[in-house]
Amino acid sequence: MASEKQIVVFGACEEEITCRVDQIPLLGETTTEYGGWESAMSGFGLLAAAQIALCGAEARLCSAVGEDAAGAAIRRLAEKRGFDSPWFYADPAEKTALRLHLAESGEKERSFYFPGAYGAFRRQYAEEAFASRPASVCAATSLPVGLLEYVAETADEQGAALFLTADRMRNATVLGQIGRCEALVLTEEEAGRATRVSPDTMDGCLAAAMKLSSYVKARYYIIRLRERGVFLYDGTYQSLIAPPEERTLDLPGTAACFLGAFVYAYDATREAETACRFANVAAILSEKRAGSAADLPHPREIEAYCRKRNIL
């Protein structure tokens, strides 16, 4: 598969730190922990652009980081992978976005997000990106308020295909900002929250997809169903794409990798089912590596995995 069309990715770049502790300290208490901690460069924009570029397509990132160590590391990675752009800014007044996870033993993870430079993302950056007349646009529903609507409207005006992922979306309100898109990708939890319909059966998936179609007009509605695979609906026909492995995916954590791989494969083949199979394998390989931007799956690995299991 190959593509020479420019794909612009709008989304966050952030440092992600995960701390594993036995228990959260009490007020005024300091504990010594041995669970360990990890730091990675992440964020929807960074991961999606990195995956598209790694696959060989012409990706360009439109985002903002701070003029700090994390921002410098992210910019170096973008330059090395070839998806840096004139619309990827370093903001001297803000810090790079930070997502902090506290994983307490036996308890659910607690997360904190500091948007920093990405929260101060300017519409000017997006206007400059669209001046390049991209063939396709990737974005997440977590874009700053007002920016998602502008991106959707401008992509429609220019005839650019818009691929949207419902990144940590809690309700369907944000979908009302979007007129149309090429594909809308959600996890089963996001689809359930947005539509109040549980996609736990094929009928449930179809009902959820039809409800989504009343919010936003998409060529394809894609619901990622963990170990059950991927549900695909085009407004007329539905299909369930079987998973390549019987395992439970960290769906939110692999959303950017899935979308990036899907956009690349769909642009190259124009076959949504093929693109879903390819993207699902990319997501599984990414999840096995904790979804770091520095270690995303190469298309050769994805294709080798597919050949071994006779997927494509």
Solvent accessible surface area in square Angstrom, and as a share of the most:
residue,aa,sasa,rsa
1,M,90,0.40
2,A,86,0.66
3,S,16,0.11
4,E,162,0.73
5,K,107,0.45
6,Q,35,0.15
7,I,0,0.00
8,V,0,0.00
9,V,0,0.00
10,F,0,0.00
11,G,2,0.02
12,A,10,0.08
13,C,0,0.00
14,E,5,0.02
15,E,40,0.18
16,E,39,0.17
17,I,37,0.19
18,T,23,0.13
19,C,32,0.19
20,R,105,0.38
21,V,22,0.13
22,D,96,0.50
23,Q,93,0.41
24,I,46,0.23
25,P,56,0.35
26,L,135,0.67
27,L,188,0.93
28,G,85,0.82
29,E,70,0.32
30,T,132,0.77
31,T,40,0.23
32,T,105,0.61
33,E,53,0.24
34,Y,190,0.72
35,G,43,0.41
36,G,39,0.38
37,W,173,0.61
38,E,92,0.41
39,S,55,0.35
40,A,34,0.26
41,M,42,0.19
42,S,9,0.06
43,G,6,0.05
44,F,14,0.06
45,G,0,0.00
46,L,0,0.00
47,L,13,0.06
48,A,0,0.00
49,A,0,0.00
50,A,0,0.00
51,Q,0,0.00
52,I,0,0.00
53,A,17,0.13
54,L,37,0.19
55,C,9,0.05
56,G,55,0.53
57,A,9,0.07
58,E,65,0.29
59,A,1,0.01
60,R,63,0.23
61,L,0,0.00
62,C,0,0.00
63,S,0,0.00
64,A,1,0.01
65,V,0,0.00
66,G,1,0.01
67,E,120,0.54
68,D,50,0.26
69,A,86,0.66
70,A,13,0.10
71,G,0,0.00
72,A,43,0.33
73,A,25,0.19
74,I,0,0.00
75,R,61,0.22
76,R,148,0.54
77,L,25,0.12
78,A,0,0.00
79,E,102,0.46
80,K,175,0.74
81,R,62,0.23
82,G,43,0.41
83,F,0,0.00
84,D,38,0.20
85,S,13,0.08
86,P,102,0.64
87,W,24,0.08
88,F,5,0.02
89,Y,61,0.23
90,A,37,0.29
91,D,12,0.06
92,P,109,0.68
93,A,89,0.69
94,E,70,0.32
95,K,158,0.67
96,T,11,0.07
97,A,0,0.00
98,L,49,0.24
99,R,29,0.11
100,L,44,0.22
101,H,17,0.08
102,L,38,0.19
103,A,27,0.21
104,E,28,0.13
105,S,74,0.48
106,G,85,0.81
107,E,112,0.50
108,K,181,0.77
109,E,93,0.42
110,R,124,0.45
111,S,62,0.40
112,F,91,0.38
113,Y,80,0.30
114,F,110,0.46
115,P,60,0.38
116,G,23,0.22
117,A,1,0.00
118,Y,9,0.03
119,G,44,0.43
120,A,42,0.32
121,F,19,0.08
122,R,133,0.49
123,R,139,0.51
124,Q,90,0.40
125,Y,12,0.04
126,A,0,0.00
127,E,78,0.35
128,E,57,0.26
129,A,0,0.00
130,F,4,0.02
131,A,79,0.62
132,S,45,0.29
133,R,158,0.58
134,P,7,0.05
135,A,40,0.31
136,S,6,0.04
137,V,0,0.00
138,C,0,0.00
139,A,0,0.00
140,A,1,0.01
141,T,13,0.08
142,S,53,0.34
143,L,12,0.06
144,P,29,0.18
145,V,154,0.88
146,G,39,0.38
147,L,10,0.05
148,L,2,0.01
149,E,73,0.33
150,Y,29,0.11
151,V,0,0.00
152,A,3,0.02
153,E,90,0.40
154,T,14,0.08
155,A,1,0.01
156,D,75,0.39
157,E,143,0.64
158,Q,45,0.20
159,G,68,0.65
160,A,9,0.07
161,A,24,0.18
162,L,5,0.02
163,F,3,0.01
164,L,0,0.00
165,T,4,0.02
166,A,1,0.00
167,D,16,0.08
168,R,105,0.38
169,M,11,0.05
170,R,184,0.67
171,N,79,0.40
172,A,16,0.12
173,T,109,0.63
174,V,26,0.15
175,L,0,0.00
176,G,62,0.60
177,Q,60,0.27
178,I,6,0.03
179,G,56,0.54
180,R,137,0.50
181,C,11,0.07
182,E,19,0.09
183,A,0,0.00
184,L,0,0.00
185,V,4,0.02
186,L,2,0.01
187,T,3,0.02
188,E,32,0.14
189,E,66,0.30
190,E,7,0.03
191,A,0,0.00
192,G,18,0.17
193,R,103,0.38
194,A,7,0.05
195,T,1,0.01
196,R,223,0.81
197,V,42,0.24
198,S,68,0.44
199,P,8,0.05
200,D,90,0.47
201,T,76,0.44
202,M,75,0.33
203,D,115,0.59
204,G,10,0.10
205,C,1,0.00
206,L,43,0.21
207,A,44,0.34
208,A,0,0.00
209,A,0,0.00
210,M,106,0.47
211,K,83,0.35
212,L,0,0.00
213,S,29,0.19
214,S,79,0.51
215,Y,73,0.28
216,V,2,0.01
217,K,118,0.50
218,A,17,0.13
219,R,136,0.50
220,Y,36,0.14
221,Y,5,0.02
222,I,0,0.00
223,I,0,0.00
224,R,4,0.01
225,L,2,0.01
226,R,61,0.22
227,E,85,0.38
228,R,81,0.29
229,G,2,0.02
230,V,0,0.00
231,F,0,0.00
232,L,12,0.06
233,Y,18,0.07
234,D,59,0.30
235,G,45,0.43
236,T,100,0.58
237,Y,161,0.61
238,Q,75,0.33
239,S,30,0.19
240,L,80,0.40
241,I,5,0.03
242,A,77,0.60
243,P,38,0.24
244,P,27,0.17
245,E,35,0.16
246,E,175,0.78
247,R,73,0.26
248,T,80,0.46
249,L,7,0.03
250,D,75,0.39
251,L,1,0.01
252,P,52,0.32
253,G,32,0.31
254,T,2,0.01
255,A,11,0.09
256,A,6,0.04
257,C,3,0.02
258,F,0,0.00
259,L,0,0.00
260,G,0,0.00
261,A,0,0.00
262,F,0,0.00
263,V,0,0.00
264,Y,4,0.02
265,A,0,0.00
266,Y,7,0.02
267,D,16,0.08
268,A,32,0.25
269,T,40,0.23
270,R,131,0.48
271,E,97,0.43
272,A,8,0.06
273,E,68,0.31
274,T,27,0.16
275,A,0,0.00
276,C,0,0.00
277,R,73,0.27
278,F,0,0.00
279,A,0,0.00
280,N,6,0.03
281,V,1,0.00
282,A,0,0.00
283,A,0,0.00
284,I,3,0.01
285,L,21,0.10
286,S,1,0.01
287,E,41,0.18
288,K,105,0.44
289,R,74,0.27
290,A,88,0.68
291,G,9,0.09
292,S,24,0.16
293,A,0,0.00
294,A,67,0.52
295,D,70,0.36
296,L,9,0.04
297,P,0,0.00
298,H,47,0.21
299,P,13,0.08
300,R,169,0.62
301,E,65,0.29
302,I,0,0.00
303,E,49,0.22
304,A,43,0.34
305,Y,20,0.08
306,C,3,0.01
307,R,172,0.63
308,K,164,0.70
309,R,98,0.36
310,N,132,0.68
311,I,36,0.18
312,L,96,0.48
